[in-house]
Structures are given as structure tokens and as C-alpha cells.
Amino acid sequence: MNTKEKMRLDVKWATRQRLQYIEIMAFYAGVVTRSDVARAFGLSDPAATKDLKLYGDLAPGNLVYHHGVFGFVPAAGFAPAFADLSPAAVLPVIAANLAVANGPYGEALVYGLPTAALPLPARLPGAQTLAQITRAIHGRRKLRVAYRSLSGRDSQGARILEPHTLVNTGLRWHVRAYAEDSCDFRDFVLSRVMAAECLETPAESGEQYDDDWVETVSLRLAPHRGLDAVRRESLLLDYGASGDVVEISVRRALLGYVLQRLGVDTTVDHSLNPSAYQLMLLNRDEIEPFAAWAFSER
């Protein structure tokens, strides 16, 4: 074990958290600054500078200072020394707005409460591909991608996107982006991005121009009419309804995913199995124009 490796192992956990953050921020945002570190951990600027210097001492050559962005960017030979940079580890951190992904507790239950999650497929791209996407979002730049759709209709050798937001539907991740070829905002599933390159060209659009992202609609749901009174009452309690209707304010762009995730019966006559579809949609005419793909033909 060389001196650098021993020093990395000897770093106290509080310091290690900050070094992990520096690594995650640098790799996925494309730059980490003194103010980033100070804001994330409530530090003074001199203390943040000290952490950045320590990172440079323990992982020499990983980051280089770039005067144009007043921060440190990944070097060509960047290799993680402190953080797990796999998309499966990092995306939940980004979604929860956490500084780092893990702790020094191993298999120990930090809160003493066992938890479990569904063993769903990861459906994620590689770290290098995801980093190009997140850097484009963070830097508000254009993104060149090779994308494969299920139908093949939208698959092209190269597409230019202007991404603005990562979205977790609970079943998969996608990126909301303006597509130059179709001149509209669309959802691109991360696992179908075969390759990506963050360009230097600034993005011309943004979420403020994405009407379906900015505008919200009230989703009006009710317990399925095929359920008995006791089960309907229990469902209303489950969803915290103040009356007989469950109302949820949803971005228009996310309506279909919410209907899918909640297992809502979207048929005109509410004819689906109430045991599988416990909720039914009350304002179909208002919602369908923004989420036609999530509606049953029946």
C-alpha cells in the first residue's frame, strides 16, 4: 500500500463526505467550485478551499483548475478515489439532494429499521453517458445523442437535444429535453441513450419554454366503483382525501407517468379489474390530451 492509498484510508468520515461530494460534483456536473463545497456543507470559503486542496493532494491529477469556470474540472485520466460514481448510486443522491451516497456503517442499520425495495431492473446507461447528459443540464448546453426508441421511428444516428430535467418515474429514469429535429420537448429514456456528448454550444431553450413542464393540471381520482364501501373508504384514507375525491396537482408532462404508477383505470366506462386498478379517473376529458399514451382503448 503506497502513501497516498494509506492517507485516503485514514481520512475521517466527515472529511470523506466532502471529498465524495467533490468527486460526484466534478464528474456529473463537469465542474466543482469552492462555493459549491461551501454551500453543500455550510462551510466558510477558506474551509472549502482546504477540502479542495486536500482532494488534490490525495487524488493528484484527477482534477484541474479551469479559469473559465472558476472551478475544478475532471482531467482526461480522471478515476474515482472516494465515491461510487455508478448511475445506480448517484441518481438517488441527485434526486434526494443529498451530498453523498453512503456511510461508514457497512451492513449496520443506521436507524435500526429494516427496509426493502422491489428488485426491479436498473434500466440505466453507463456512467460516462450519464455524465455527459448531466453536464449538459448543469451547464445549460446542447447534447448530441444516439438514441434508440422502442418503435425505431425516432431512432437516429445523431440527435441534438437541449436537456433541462432528470425525471424518476419510479420505474425508470428519463431526461426531459428539447429536440431540435422535431422542434418540441420530449422524454428520452436514459437506458435508450446509446451514446452522448455534451457540446460547448449553449442551449437556447430551457424549462421555462416547455409549456407541458411549466403548466400543471389537477388530476381527479376516486376509489374504483367496483370496490365495496369499506375498501373505498380505506383508499380515501390511504390517499389523505378530504372528501370523496383524491386531487393531485401534476405537471402536464408527468400526467401519464402518474396514472401508470398509481394504476388508474382510465377507461371510459371504468371496466378494468378493481382489484388491480383501485382508482378511477374522473376528469378524463381534461387529462387525455396531455397523456393519450396512458389511456386504455376500452
C-alpha positions in Angstrom: 0.0 0.0 0.0 1.5 3.3 -1.0 1.4 6.5 1.0 -1.5 8.1 -1.0 -3.7 5.0 -0.5 -2.9 4.9 3.2 -3.8 8.6 3.5 -7.1 8.0 1.7 -8.0 5.2 4.1 -7.1 7.3 7.2 -9.4 10.2 6.2 -12.1 10.8 8.8 -15.7 10.2 7.7 -16.8 13.9 7.9 -14.0 14.8 5.6 -14.6 11.8 3.4 -18.2 13.0 2.8 -16.9 16.3 1.4 -14.3 14.5 -0.7 -17.0 12.3 -2.1 -19.2 15.3 -2.9 -16.3 17.0 -4.7 -15.8 13.9 -6.8 -19.5 13.4 -7.7 -20.0 17.1 -8.5 -16.9 17.3 -10.6 -17.8 14.2 -12.6 -21.5 14.7 -13.1 -21.8 18.5 -13.2 -18.4 18.8 -15.1 -17.1 21.3 -12.6 -16.8 21.8 -8.8 -16.1 25.2 -7.2 -15.2 26.4 -3.8 -18.7 27.9 -3.4 -20.3 24.5 -4.3 -18.5 22.8 -1.4 -19.1 25.7 1.0 -22.9 25.7 0.2 -23.3 21.9 0.4 -21.8 21.6 3.8 -22.3 25.0 5.4 -18.5 25.8 5.3 -16.6 29.0 5.1 -14.8 29.7 1.8 -11.3 29.1 3.4 -12.5 25.7 4.8 -13.9 24.7 1.3 -10.6 25.7 -0.3 -8.8 23.5 2.2 -11.0 20.5 1.2 -10.3 21.1 -2.5 -6.6 21.2 -1.8 -6.8 18.0 0.3 -8.6 16.3 -2.6 -5.8 17.4 -4.9 -3.2 16.0 -2.5 -4.9 12.6 -2.1 -6.0 12.2 -5.8 -3.3 14.1 -7.7 -4.1 14.7 -11.4 -7.8 13.9 -11.1 -9.0 17.5 -11.2 -7.5 20.5 -12.9 -8.4 24.2 -12.3 -10.2 25.9 -15.2 -10.1 29.7 -15.1 -13.0 30.0 -17.5 -15.4 28.4 -14.9 -13.5 29.4 -11.8 -13.5 25.8 -10.6 -12.0 22.3 -11.0 -12.9 20.1 -13.9 -12.2 16.3 -14.4 -8.8 15.6 -16.0 -8.6 13.3 -19.0 -7.4 10.5 -16.9 -9.9 11.0 -14.1 -10.6 8.0 -11.9 -12.8 8.0 -8.8 -10.9 7.7 -5.5 -13.6 8.2 -2.9 -17.1 8.0 -4.4 -19.2 5.3 -6.1 -19.9 7.0 -9.4 -22.2 4.4 -10.8 -25.6 5.8 -12.0 -27.5 3.4 -9.7 -25.7 5.0 -6.7 -25.6 8.6 -7.9 -29.1 9.2 -9.3 -30.9 8.7 -6.0 -28.4 11.1 -4.4 -29.2 13.7 -7.0 -32.9 13.1 -6.6 -32.8 13.3 -2.8 -30.5 16.4 -3.0 -28.0 14.6 -0.7 -24.3 15.4 -0.5 -23.1 11.8 -0.7 -24.4 8.3 -1.3 -23.2 6.2 1.5 -21.9 6.0 5.1 -19.3 4.2 7.1 -21.8 1.7 8.6 -21.5 -1.2 6.3 -24.4 -3.6 6.7 -25.5 -2.0 10.0 -29.0 -0.4 10.1 -28.3 3.3 10.8 -31.9 3.8 12.1 -32.4 0.3 13.3 -35.3 -0.2 10.8 -35.2 -2.9 8.2 -36.2 -1.8 4.7 -36.7 -3.5 1.4 -37.2 -2.5 -2.2 -38.5 -4.2 -5.3 -35.8 -6.0 -7.3 -36.5 -4.0 -10.5 -34.0 -3.9 -13.4 -31.8 -0.8 -13.2 -32.5 0.4 -16.7 -29.7 2.9 -16.7 -26.9 4.0 -19.1 -23.2 3.8 -18.3 -21.6 6.4 -16.0 -19.8 8.2 -18.9 -23.0 8.5 -20.9 -25.0 9.8 -17.9 -22.2 12.3 -17.0 -22.5 13.8 -20.5 -26.2 14.2 -20.0 -25.9 15.7 -16.5 -23.1 18.1 -17.6 -25.3 19.4 -20.4 -28.1 20.0 -17.9 -25.9 21.7 -15.4 -24.0 23.8 -17.9 -27.2 24.6 -20.0 -25.6 23.3 -23.1 -26.6 21.3 -26.2 -26.3 17.5 -26.1 -25.6 15.2 -29.1 -27.0 11.7 -28.6 -27.5 8.4 -30.4 -30.9 7.3 -29.2 -32.9 4.1 -29.8 -36.7 4.1 -29.4 -38.8 1.1 -29.0 -40.6 1.7 -32.3 -37.5 2.6 -34.1 -39.4 5.6 -35.6 -37.4 8.1 -33.6 -34.1 6.3 -33.7 -31.4 8.2 -35.5 -27.6 8.2 -35.8 -27.3 11.5 -34.0 -29.8 13.9 -32.5 -29.2 17.3 -30.9 -31.1 17.8 -27.6 -31.3 20.6 -25.0 -32.0 18.8 -21.7 -33.3 20.5 -18.7 -34.5 18.0 -16.1 -34.0 14.4 -15.0 -37.2 12.6 -14.1 -37.6 9.4 -12.0 -41.0 7.8 -12.7 -40.5 5.1 -10.1 -39.9 2.5 -12.9 -37.3 4.2 -15.0 -35.4 7.5 -15.4 -35.7 9.8 -18.4 -34.5 13.2 -19.3 -36.8 16.0 -20.4 -35.3 17.8 -23.4 -36.0 20.0 -26.4 -35.3 18.0 -29.6 -34.0 20.1 -32.5 -35.1 17.7 -35.2 -38.8 17.6 -34.1 -38.8 21.2 -32.6 -40.6 20.1 -29.4 -40.0 18.9 -25.9 -39.9 15.2 -25.3 -39.0 12.5 -22.8 -35.9 10.4 -23.6 -35.4 7.2 -21.6 -31.9 7.1 -20.2 -31.3 3.5 -20.9 -32.0 4.0 -24.6 -29.3 6.6 -24.9 -26.6 4.7 -26.7 -24.0 7.5 -26.7 -24.0 11.1 -25.6 -21.7 14.1 -26.0 -22.1 17.4 -24.1 -21.3 20.2 -26.6 -19.8 23.6 -26.0 -22.8 25.3 -27.7 -25.2 26.9 -25.2 -28.7 25.7 -25.1 -31.3 28.1 -26.5 -34.3 26.7 -24.7 -35.0 25.8 -21.1 -37.7 24.5 -18.8 -39.4 27.9 -18.9 -40.2 27.4 -22.6 -41.6 23.9 -22.0 -45.3 24.5 -21.6 -46.2 21.0 -20.6 -43.5 21.2 -17.9 -44.5 24.6 -16.5 -48.2 24.1 -16.6 -50.0 21.9 -14.1 -53.4 20.1 -14.1 -55.5 18.8 -11.2 -55.8 15.0 -11.5 -59.2 14.0 -10.0 -59.3 10.4 -8.9 -61.8 8.3 -6.9 -61.8 4.7 -5.5 -63.0 2.3 -8.2 -66.7 1.9 -8.3 -66.2 -1.8 -8.4 -64.9 -1.9 -4.8 -67.2 -2.2 -1.8 -67.9 0.7 0.5 -65.3 -0.3 3.1 -62.5 -0.6 0.6 -63.4 2.7 -1.0 -63.3 4.4 2.4 -59.9 2.8 3.2 -58.5 4.1 -0.1 -59.6 7.6 0.6 -57.8 7.4 4.0 -54.7 6.0 2.2 -54.5 9.0 -0.1 -55.4 11.6 2.5 -58.6 12.7 0.7 -60.7 15.3 2.5 -63.8 14.2 0.7 -64.8 11.5 -1.9 -62.2 12.7 -4.4 -58.4 12.4 -4.5 -57.0 15.5 -6.1 -53.3 15.7 -7.2 -51.7 18.7 -8.9 -49.4 17.3 -11.6 -47.2 18.8 -14.3 -48.8 18.1 -17.7 -45.7 16.4 -18.9 -45.9 13.9 -16.0 -49.6 13.0 -16.1 -49.2 9.7 -18.0 -46.5 8.5 -15.6 -48.6 9.3 -12.5 -51.6 7.4 -14.0 -49.3 4.5 -14.8 -47.6 4.5 -11.4 -50.9 4.7 -9.4 -52.6 2.0 -11.6 -55.5 4.2 -12.5 -58.4 2.8 -14.6 -58.6 5.3 -17.5 -61.3 3.5 -19.5 -64.5 5.5 -20.3 -66.7 3.0 -18.5 -64.3 2.1 -15.7 -64.4 -1.5 -16.8 -60.9 -2.7 -15.6 -60.5 -5.1 -12.7 -60.9 -3.0 -9.5 -58.5 -5.3 -7.6 -55.7 -4.4 -10.0 -56.9 -0.8 -10.7 -58.1 0.5 -7.4 -58.5 4.1 -8.6 -60.5 5.5 -11.5 -60.1 8.8 -13.3 -62.9 11.3 -13.1 -61.7 14.1 -15.4 -60.6 12.0 -18.4 -61.6 14.7 -21.0 -59.3 17.2 -19.3 -56.3 14.9 -18.9 -56.3 12.7 -22.0 -55.0 15.4 -24.4 -51.7 15.6 -22.4 -51.3 11.8 -21.8 -53.0 9.9 -24.5 -50.4 7.1 -24.4 -51.5 6.2 -20.9 -55.2 5.7 -21.8 -56.8 2.3 -22.4 -58.7 1.8 -25.7 -61.6 0.3 -23.8 
